[in-house]
Amino acid sequence: MKQPKTPPPPSFEQSLTELEAVVDALEKGEMTLEDSLAAFERGIGLTRVCRQALETAEQRVRILTDARPDAEPEPFDAHD
């Protein structure tokens, strides 16, 4: 039996938008404790997705802007 396909991870922009919504909801203070904890947990996960995307982008920028005249192209592996 085939395993169902896992949806691709959300993009940086999608994650950031959802994270902003989670923060707004938490700041309103109208959620139950359980809902707040679930939202906080989701926010932590989204923060990690955003941080990883930013670290990957920073690595790519470093590779592209290496000013050494003898710099060799380096393979880029986004799944380190």
N, C-alpha and C positions, 0 to 999 in steps of 0.2 A: 504494500500500500504506500502510495506517495505521501510524503510529508507536505503539509500546506506550506506555501511560500511565506517567508517572513517578509513583511513590508520593509522597504528600505528605511533607514533612519531619517528622521526629519532633517530638512536643511537647516543651516545656521539661522537663516531669517525666520523660518517657521518656529524653531526652538526659542528664539529670542522673543518673538511675539507671544508665544504661549507662556513663557517665563514672566513676561510683563503682566499678563492677565492673572497669573497665579499670585504674583506680588500684590497687585491691586486688590484681589479678593481677600488675601490675608490681611492687608492693611485696613480693610473695612471692619474687620473684627466681628463679622456677623455669622461666622461659621461655627459649627460645633467643634469640640476639641478633636474628635475623631476625624472630621472633615479637614480641619486645620492641619492635623498631622499628615494626612494623606496628601494634601496640597503641598505641604512643606517637602515631603518625600519626592513628589513629582518635580518640584522646583530644584531640588538637589540634582536629580537626574538630568534635567534640562541644562543646569549650570555646567555639568560635566560635558555634555554634548557640545555646548558653546565653547567651553575652554579648549576642548580637543580640536574643534574646527579652527579656532584662533591660533593654536600652536602649530597646526599643520600649515596654515597660511603663512605664519612667520617663518617656518622652515623653508617654504617655497621661495619667499622673498629673499632669505639669506642666500639660497642657492643661486637665484637669479642675479643678485647684486654682488656676488663675490668679485672683488676688484683685483684679485691676483692675476697677473698676466699669464701665469702657467696653470690657471685653474682648469681642471678637467670637468666636463659634465658629469654629474653624479646621478645615479638612478634615484628616483623619488619613489619611496614606498609609503603610502598613506596609512598603512595598516601595521605600523610598528608597535 
